[in-house]
Amino acid sequence: MAQIIIILLLMIAIGTFIYIKKYKDNGKPKVGIKRDNYSDYLKDYSNLKLYWASISFIFLGIAMLIAILILEILFN
């Protein structure tokens, strides 16, 4: 059980680190902007995916920790 909790805490820490390092000051990445170079569309898309992945790591980790806490309280 401790291993799962450590993995979830690491997941939350990684998601928070990515969010703070890249997106805290800039906000959500812009997509759908007309670009001259097609590779810029890929960069926009990958930035948006990383943004949502970091937020998902944070919320999924917190939700799983709450679920484990509730299960521990109920079954002990």
N, C-alpha and C positions, 0 to 999 in steps of 0.2 A: 504494500500500500504506500509505503514511503517513497518508493521509486516512482510511482505514478504521480504523486504530489510534487516531487522534484522535477519531473519532466514537464508538468503543467506550469510550474513556476518559471522554468526556463523558457517555455513557450511564451508566457506573458512578458518576460523580460526581453526576449528577442523582438517581439512585436512592438513593445514600447520603445526599445532602442531604435528600431527602424523608423518608427513614426516621429520620434523626437529629432533624430539626425536629419531626416530628409524633408519632412512635411509639416513640422510644427509652425515654422514661420511662413512657408509658402502656401499652405492650405492644399486643397484637393487639386491634383494635376488637371490641366485643361485638355480636353479632347475635342475632336471635331473641328479643329482650326485648320484652315486651308494652308497646306504646306507645299513648297516647291519641290522638295526632295522626298521621295517615298520612304526612305529609311527613317525620316523624322516621325512618320506615322507609327512605325514599329516602336520607336522610343517612347512616344506618347502612350501607346497601348501598354508597354511593359511598365512604365511608371504608374499608370492607373492600376494595373494588376498588383504591383508591389504595395501600393497604397491600401487597396482593399484587403490584401493578404495580411498586412501588419495589423489592421483594425480587427480582422477576423481572428488572428492569433490572440489578441488581447481579450476579446469578448468570449471566444470559445474556451480559453483557459480559465477565465473567471467563472463561466457557467459550469464547467466541469468541476472546479474546486468547490463551488456551492453545492453541486449535486453530491459529491463525495462527503462533504460535511453533513448534509442532510441524511445520507445513508448511514454514516457513522453514528449520528445521534439516534436514529430510529432503531438500529440493530444492536446497539450496545447498552 
